[in-house]
């Protein structure tokens, strides 16, 4: 289970990172 959770967290972190980068480009969307 721990391995699956790590993979899920990695995917979530990647998504959050992408959203953060998008917000940096468009700060008005924050």
DSSP file (Angstrom, degrees, kcal/mol; ACC not computed):
  #  RESIDUE AA STRUCTURE BP1 BP2  ACC     N-H-->O    O-->H-N    N-H-->O    O-->H-N    TCO  KAPPA ALPHA  PHI   PSI    X-CA   Y-CA   Z-CA
    1    1 A X     >        0   0    0      0, 0.0     4,-2.6     0, 0.0     5,-0.2   0.000 360.0 360.0 360.0 -40.9    0.0    0.0    0.0
    2    2 A X  H  >  +     0   0    0      1,-0.2     4,-2.4     2,-0.2     5,-0.2   0.884 360.0  51.9 -57.7 -39.4    2.8    2.4    0.9
    3    3 A X  H  > S+     0   0    0      2,-0.2     4,-2.2     1,-0.2    -1,-0.2   0.929 110.1  48.3 -64.1 -43.9    4.2    2.1   -2.6
    4    4 A X  H  > S+     0   0    0      1,-0.2     4,-2.5     2,-0.2    -2,-0.2   0.899 111.1  50.8 -62.5 -40.5    0.8    2.9   -4.2
    5    5 A X  H  X S+     0   0    0     -4,-2.6     4,-3.0     1,-0.2    -1,-0.2   0.905 108.4  52.1 -64.3 -40.2    0.4    5.9   -1.8
    6    6 A X  H  X S+     0   0    0     -4,-2.4     4,-2.3    -5,-0.2    -2,-0.2   0.912 110.4  48.3 -62.3 -41.5    3.9    7.2   -2.8
    7    7 A X  H  X S+     0   0    0     -4,-2.2     4,-2.3     2,-0.2    -1,-0.2   0.923 112.4  48.7 -64.2 -43.7    2.9    7.0   -6.5
    8    8 A X  H  X S+     0   0    0     -4,-2.5     4,-2.7     1,-0.2    -2,-0.2   0.923 111.5  49.3 -61.9 -44.3   -0.4    8.8   -5.8
    9    9 A X  H  X S+     0   0    0     -4,-3.0     4,-3.0     1,-0.2    -1,-0.2   0.886 109.3  52.9 -62.7 -38.0    1.4   11.5   -3.8
   10   10 A X  H  X S+     0   0    0     -4,-2.3     4,-2.2    -5,-0.2    -1,-0.2   0.918 110.8  46.6 -63.5 -42.3    3.9   11.9   -6.7
   11   11 A X  H  X S+     0   0    0     -4,-2.3     4,-2.5     2,-0.2    -2,-0.2   0.923 113.5  48.7 -65.4 -43.7    1.1   12.4   -9.2
   12   12 A X  H  X S+     0   0    0     -4,-2.7     4,-3.1     1,-0.2     5,-0.2   0.923 111.2  50.0 -62.0 -44.1   -0.7   14.8   -6.9
   13   13 A X  H  X S+     0   0    0     -4,-3.0     4,-2.7     1,-0.2    -1,-0.2   0.894 110.3  50.6 -61.9 -39.3    2.6   16.8   -6.4
   14   14 A X  H  X S+     0   0    0     -4,-2.2     4,-2.1     2,-0.2    -1,-0.2   0.919 112.6  46.4 -64.7 -42.8    3.1   16.9  -10.1
   15   15 A X  H  X S+     0   0    0     -4,-2.5     4,-2.5     2,-0.2    -2,-0.2   0.929 113.5  48.2 -64.7 -45.1   -0.5   18.2  -10.6
   16   16 A X  H  X S+     0   0    0     -4,-3.1     4,-2.9     1,-0.2    -2,-0.2   0.905 110.7  52.0 -61.9 -41.2   -0.1   20.8   -7.8
   17   17 A X  H  X S+     0   0    0     -4,-2.7     4,-2.4    -5,-0.2    -1,-0.2   0.899 110.0  48.8 -62.1 -40.4    3.3   21.9   -9.3
   18   18 A X  H  X S+     0   0    0     -4,-2.1     4,-2.1     2,-0.2    -2,-0.2   0.908 112.8  47.3 -66.3 -41.5    1.6   22.3  -12.7
   19   19 A X  H  X S+     0   0    0     -4,-2.5     4,-2.5     2,-0.2    -2,-0.2   0.908 111.1  51.6 -65.7 -40.8   -1.2   24.3  -11.2
   20   20 A X  H  X S+     0   0    0     -4,-2.9     4,-2.0     1,-0.2    -2,-0.2   0.924 110.2  48.7 -61.7 -44.0    1.2   26.4   -9.2
   21   21 A X  H  X S+     0   0    0     -4,-2.4     4,-1.5     1,-0.2    -1,-0.2   0.885 111.4  50.2 -62.8 -38.3    3.2   27.2  -12.4
   22   22 A X  H  X S+     0   0    0     -4,-2.1     4,-2.3     1,-0.2    -1,-0.2   0.886 109.7  50.8 -67.1 -37.9    0.0   28.1  -14.2
   23   23 A X  H  < S+     0   0    0     -4,-2.5     6,-0.2     2,-0.2    -1,-0.2   0.836 105.4  56.1 -68.6 -32.0   -0.9   30.4  -11.3
   24   24 A X  H >< S+     0   0    0     -4,-2.0     3,-0.5     1,-0.2    -1,-0.2   0.886 111.2  44.1 -65.7 -36.4    2.5   32.1  -11.5
   25   25 A X  H 3< S+     0   0    0     -4,-1.5     2,-0.3     1,-0.3    -2,-0.2   0.862 129.3  28.1 -73.8 -36.1    1.7   32.8  -15.2
   26   26 A X  T ><  +     0   0    0     -4,-2.3     3,-2.2    -5,-0.1    -1,-0.3  -0.642  68.6 169.3-125.6  74.2   -1.8   33.9  -14.3
   27   27 A X  G X  S+     0   0    0     -3,-0.5     3,-1.4    -2,-0.3    -1,-0.1   0.714  72.3  71.4 -58.7 -21.9   -1.7   35.3  -10.7
   28   28 A X  G 3  S+     0   0    0      1,-0.3    -1,-0.3     2,-0.1    -5,-0.1   0.674  89.8  61.8 -70.2 -14.7   -5.2   36.7  -11.1
   29   29 A X  G <         0   0    0     -3,-2.2    -1,-0.3    -6,-0.2    -2,-0.2   0.574 360.0 360.0 -86.2  -8.9   -6.6   33.1  -11.1
   30   30 A X    <         0   0    0     -3,-1.4    -1,-0.2    -4,-0.3    -2,-0.1   0.516 360.0 360.0 -67.5 360.0   -5.3   32.5   -7.6
